[in-house]
C-alpha cells in the first residue's frame, strides 16, 4: 500500500511537473506572440512616421521655394518702387528749392522723407531750408531716425 502511495505520489508529481512545464511553455508562447504583435505595430508606426517625415520635408522644400519666390517678387517690386522714387526725387531736384519745398510740405511725412533721402544732400538741404520751420523740423527728425 505504501508502495502504491509512493508510486501514485510520483505519478502525481510528474503530472504536476509536466503541467507546470506545459503552463510555462504556454506563457512563453503567448509572450512570444505578444512580442511579435508589438514588433509589427512598431514596424507599422515606424513606416507611418517615415512617410510623415517625407511629407513634412517635401512641404518644407515647397514652402522654402515659395518663400524665395515671394522674396524675389518683393525685391523686384521694391526695385521698381525705388526707380520710381528716384525719378520723382530727380524731378524735385530739378525744381527751384522754394517750389520743391512747398510741394514736399504738402505730402505726407513718410513720402516726403523717402523723396528727400533719394535726393542729393545738397539739394535736399536747400529744399528743407525753404520749408516752414515746423515742417522742416519734423522731416529732419524723421530723416535722422532713418539714417541710424
Phi and psi in degrees as a GROMACS rama.xvg file:
@    title "Ramachandran Plot"
@    xaxis  label "Phi"
@    yaxis  label "Psi"
@TYPE xy
-62.0302  -38.0862  UNK-2
-63.5771  -43.1822  UNK-3
-63.1953  -39.9724  UNK-4
-65.4521  -40.4961  UNK-5
-67.4295  -41.7305  UNK-6
-63.646  -43.7429  UNK-7
-65.4055  -38.1242  UNK-8
-65.6285  -39.8913  UNK-9
-63.2689  -44.3838  UNK-10
-64.0346  -41.8128  UNK-11
-63.2753  -41.1986  UNK-12
-64.5164  -44.0941  UNK-13
-64.1873  -42.9264  UNK-14
-62.6346  -44.0618  UNK-15
-63.48  -42.735  UNK-16
-63.2483  -42.7354  UNK-17
-64.7975  -41.6515  UNK-18
-63.9934  -42.0306  UNK-19
-64.5473  -41.8814  UNK-20
-65.9433  -39.517  UNK-21
-64.1583  -41.1208  UNK-22
-65.5164  -41.0212  UNK-23
-63.3725  -42.7459  UNK-24
-64.5015  -38.2772  UNK-25
-65.1441  -42.3863  UNK-26
-64.3208  -43.3334  UNK-27
-63.3182  -42.4076  UNK-28
-63.6861  -41.459  UNK-29
-66.3934  -42.5308  UNK-30
-63.2488  -37.1859  UNK-31
-63.5445  -43.3329  UNK-32
-63.48  -43.1588  UNK-33
-62.2956  -41.446  UNK-34
-63.7485  -42.3531  UNK-35
-62.9529  -40.8695  UNK-36
-63.5606  -42.7374  UNK-37
-65.4058  -38.8296  UNK-38
-64.1977  -37.938  UNK-39
-65.9296  -42.2893  UNK-40
-61.493  -43.2586  UNK-41
-62.9623  -42.1196  UNK-42
-61.6508  -45.3732  UNK-43
-63.7641  -42.6934  UNK-44
-65.8538  -39.534  UNK-45
-62.1829  -43.7096  UNK-46
-64.0592  -41.7635  UNK-47
-63.1585  -43.8653  UNK-48
-65.6183  -37.0858  UNK-49
-64.2636  -40.8842  UNK-50
-63.5254  -44.5335  UNK-51
-62.1914  -40.1723  UNK-52
-61.1711  -44.163  UNK-53
-63.967  -40.4816  UNK-54
-64.2312  -42.8624  UNK-55
-64.7574  -42.9124  UNK-56
-62.7793  -39.2007  UNK-57
-65.4656  -41.8213  UNK-58
-63.6336  -41.3308  UNK-59
-61.4164  -44.5809  UNK-60
-62.6306  -43.1201  UNK-61
-62.9606  -46.0864  UNK-62
-71.5047  -29.957  UNK-63
-66.0191  -43.9754  UNK-64
-61.9385  -42.7506  UNK-65
-62.8636  -42.1914  UNK-66
-62.5081  -40.4859  UNK-67
-62.566  -41.5622  UNK-68
-63.5523  -41.5719  UNK-69
-64.5502  -44.5405  UNK-70
-61.4137  -40.4095  UNK-71
-63.2486  -44.2489  UNK-72
-63.5955  -40.5421  UNK-73
-64.3051  -40.9356  UNK-74
-63.4431  -43.0619  UNK-75
-61.5463  -43.4374  UNK-76
-65.2465  -40.3443  UNK-77
-64.4898  -41.858  UNK-78
-62.4263  -41.4069  UNK-79
-63.8444  -42.8064  UNK-80
-63.2468  -41.0281  UNK-81
-64.1973  -39.3807  UNK-82
-62.482  -44.1586  UNK-83
-64.2549  -42.6874  UNK-84
-64.4274  -39.6402  UNK-85
-62.4856  -40.3107  UNK-86
-61.9956  -45.2597  UNK-87
-63.5363  -42.7204  UNK-88
-61.5453  -39.8375  UNK-89
-63.7838  -37.1415  UNK-90
-64.5877  -41.4891  UNK-91
-67.9532  -36.136  UNK-92
-64.1735  -32.6935  UNK-93
-74.2217  -20.6259  UNK-94
-76.4456  163.363  UNK-95
-65.5387  141.388  UNK-96
-53.2045  -36.6886  UNK-97
-64.3647  -43.4879  UNK-98
-66.0829  -45.6343  UNK-99
-61.7139  -40.3127  UNK-100
-62.8236  -45.0834  UNK-101
-67.3406  -36.1355  UNK-102
-72.4441  -43.1711  UNK-103
-64.2977  -35.9434  UNK-104
-63.0718  -26.9581  UNK-105
-79.0503  -14.4391  UNK-106
-85.083  163.832  UNK-107
-68.0208  154.657  UNK-108
-59.0801  -40.3044  UNK-109
-62.0016  -46.6325  UNK-110
-66.1241  -42.9214  UNK-111
-61.022  -41.254  UNK-112
-64.6972  -42.5821  UNK-113
-59.7719  -43.2344  UNK-114
-66.4472  -44.9108  UNK-115
-60.5362  -36.199  UNK-116
-65.7369  -30.3179  UNK-117
-83.4588  -14.0954  UNK-118
-83.1655  158.974  UNK-119
-65.2949  151.208  UNK-120
-58.3017  -40.5842  UNK-121
-63.0286  -47.5531  UNK-122
-67.4585  -41.5087  UNK-123
-61.5726  -41.3418  UNK-124
-61.2597  -41.2307  UNK-125
-64.6462  -39.8599  UNK-126
-66.8653  -47.3655  UNK-127
-62.7748  -37.0629  UNK-128
-63.2421  -21.9799  UNK-129
-97.374  5.36871  UNK-130
-90.3573  163.711  UNK-131
-64.3454  144.231  UNK-132
-54.5522  -40.183  UNK-133
-63.7211  -46.1862  UNK-134
-67.3606  -41.2366  UNK-135
-61.6075  -40.5794  UNK-136
-64.7726  -45.7855  UNK-137
-59.4278  -49.4335  UNK-138
-65.9085  -38.4964  UNK-139
-63.6347  -41.569  UNK-140
-61.3903  -43.1878  UNK-141
-67.7975  -38.1639  UNK-142
-63.0767  -41.9331  UNK-143
-64.2824  -38.3259  UNK-144
-65.8563  -40.4914  UNK-145
-69.9483  -32.1676  UNK-146
-80.1531  -8.41033  UNK-147
